[in-house]
Amino acid sequence: MKKLLITLSLVMTLGSISASADVTKGQKLYSKKLKKACGFSGAKMAAKHSQDEWEAKKDSLADEIKAICPSVKSKSLKGKFLPHYFDFFYEYANDSGNVPSC
């Protein structure tokens, strides 16, 4: 029974790590899928809002990206990309003090 609990704990921990979004992946996705359509760097995009503002727009992130960058294609805003974009924008928001390298 103890081995089962340890195994379940390990599986849940690893599952939560792999299922979470990633700032670095968000930065790479921005550079690959949005940068050209937006016409500016990821740093400038993330600095459009504060962390609180990005948090408030989290549920409508695709709409917000489209509002800022109207020429972005819908395929670049797939649901699987949005958590990564959000983490990237949140990490480098205008009030975070962080600056990305893209």
C-alpha positions as CSV (number, residue, x, y, z in Angstrom):
1,M,0.0,0.0,0.0
2,K,2.8,2.3,0.8
3,K,4.5,1.7,-2.6
4,L,1.2,2.5,-4.3
5,L,0.9,5.8,-2.5
6,I,4.5,6.8,-3.4
7,T,3.9,5.8,-7.0
8,L,0.7,7.8,-7.2
9,S,2.4,10.8,-5.6
10,L,5.2,10.6,-8.1
11,V,2.9,10.3,-11.1
12,M,0.8,13.2,-9.9
13,T,3.8,15.4,-9.4
14,L,5.3,14.6,-12.8
15,G,1.9,15.0,-14.4
16,S,1.4,18.5,-13.0
17,I,4.9,19.6,-14.1
18,S,4.4,18.5,-17.7
19,A,0.9,19.9,-17.9
20,S,1.9,23.4,-16.7
21,A,2.6,26.2,-19.1
22,D,6.2,27.4,-19.7
23,V,7.6,30.9,-20.0
24,T,10.4,29.8,-22.3
25,K,8.1,27.9,-24.5
26,G,5.8,31.0,-24.7
27,Q,8.8,33.1,-25.7
28,K,9.7,30.7,-28.5
29,L,6.1,30.5,-29.6
30,Y,5.8,34.3,-29.7
31,S,9.0,34.5,-31.8
32,K,7.8,31.8,-34.2
33,K,4.1,32.5,-34.5
34,L,3.3,36.1,-33.5
35,K,6.4,38.3,-33.8
36,K,6.2,38.8,-37.6
37,A,2.4,39.4,-37.6
38,C,2.7,41.8,-34.6
39,G,5.7,43.7,-36.0
40,F,7.4,44.1,-32.6
41,S,9.4,42.1,-30.1
42,G,8.0,40.0,-27.3
43,A,9.3,42.5,-24.8
44,K,7.1,45.2,-26.3
45,M,4.1,42.9,-26.5
46,A,4.4,41.7,-22.9
47,A,4.9,45.4,-21.8
48,K,1.5,46.3,-23.2
49,H,0.0,45.4,-19.8
50,S,0.8,45.0,-16.2
51,Q,0.7,41.5,-14.5
52,D,-2.7,42.3,-13.1
53,E,-4.0,43.4,-16.4
54,W,-2.7,40.2,-18.1
55,E,-4.3,38.2,-15.3
56,A,-7.6,39.9,-16.0
57,K,-7.3,39.1,-19.7
58,K,-6.3,35.5,-19.2
59,D,-9.7,34.0,-20.2
60,S,-9.9,36.2,-23.3
61,L,-6.2,36.1,-24.2
62,A,-6.8,35.2,-27.9
63,D,-9.1,38.2,-28.3
64,E,-6.6,40.5,-26.6
65,I,-3.7,39.3,-28.8
66,K,-5.9,39.8,-31.9
67,A,-6.8,43.3,-30.7
68,I,-3.1,44.2,-30.3
69,C,-2.0,42.4,-33.4
70,P,-4.9,42.3,-35.9
71,S,-3.0,40.5,-38.6
72,V,-2.3,37.4,-36.4
73,K,-3.7,34.3,-38.0
74,S,-6.2,32.2,-36.0
75,K,-4.0,29.1,-36.2
76,S,-1.4,30.9,-34.1
77,L,-3.9,31.4,-31.4
78,K,-4.7,27.7,-30.8
79,G,-5.8,26.8,-27.3
80,K,-2.8,24.8,-26.6
81,F,-0.5,27.8,-27.2
82,L,-2.4,30.3,-25.0
83,P,-1.2,29.1,-21.6
84,H,2.4,29.5,-22.8
85,Y,1.7,32.9,-24.3
86,F,0.1,34.0,-21.0
87,D,3.0,32.8,-18.9
88,F,5.4,34.7,-21.2
89,F,3.4,37.9,-21.1
90,Y,2.8,37.7,-17.4
91,E,6.5,37.0,-16.6
92,Y,7.6,40.0,-18.7
93,A,4.7,42.4,-18.1
94,N,5.6,46.1,-17.8
95,D,5.6,46.0,-13.9
96,S,7.6,42.8,-13.6
97,G,11.1,44.2,-13.9
98,N,12.0,41.3,-16.2
99,V,13.2,41.7,-19.8
100,P,13.0,38.9,-22.3
101,S,15.8,38.2,-24.9
102,C,13.6,38.3,-28.0
